Amino acid sequence: MSVQTTDIIWSKLRSHAGAYSLEAFAFVQEGLRFTVEEAAEREALEPSEGRHVSGQELCLGLREHAVREYGQLARTVLNSWGVRRTDDFGRIVFALVETGILRKSDDDSLGDFASVFDFDEAFGSTAMGLC
């Protein structure tokens, strides 16, 4: 992908989702792959079969992915990208849908991402076994 194409896509993403950093969009895409692979593994599906995940499932997968990738710094990293609530994950996902990068089902809505978990509880030292 050329720099110009990347700039155009980034501009479209920014117009749909606001002030989230490019890293937040990349993280959500990586986290989606992680979540789909984990779900396929649990259900003994071939990864190539694909599997739709709900907004709630994706939020939980993104939480796990953040903890695995960033450990104690997960919340700090997400906050630095403008991600402070699960609703933010939803806005990023729907911006990716609006620009044609991701697809959604007819049943998917932004409300699926509302208050799935509390960041204080999910990324606090107690939640991550750091006490």
TAVEN-V220595 format. One record per pair of residues at least 12 apart in sequence whose ideal C-beta (glycine too) atoms are under 8 Angstrom apart, sorted by the first residue. I is the first residue (numbers start at 0). J is the second residue. Records with the same first field share a line. If there is no record, write none. Layout:
BEGIN
I->J  J
END
This chain:
BEGIN
8->98  100
9->21
11->97  98
12->24  94  95  98
15->93  94  97  98
16->90  91  93  94
17->81  90
18->81
19->80  81  82  87  90  91  94
20->79  80  81
22->80
23->77  80  81  82  87  91
24->91  94  95
26->61  64  65  77  80
27->61  88  91  92  95
28->95  100  101
29->64
30->57  60  61  64  65
31->52  57  60  92  101
33->60  63  64
34->52  56  57  59  60  61  63  64
35->49  50  52
37->60  63
38->50  52  56  60
51->104
53->107  111
54->88  89  92  107  108  109  110  111  112  115
55->111  112  115
57->88  92  112
58->85  88  112  115  116
59->115  116
61->88
62->116  121  122
65->77  122
66->122  127
70->127
71->124  127  129
73->122  127
74->118  121  122  123
77->118  122
83->118
84->114  118
85->112  113  114  115  116  118
86->109  112  113  114
88->112
89->109  110  111  112  113
90->109  112
92->112
93->109
END
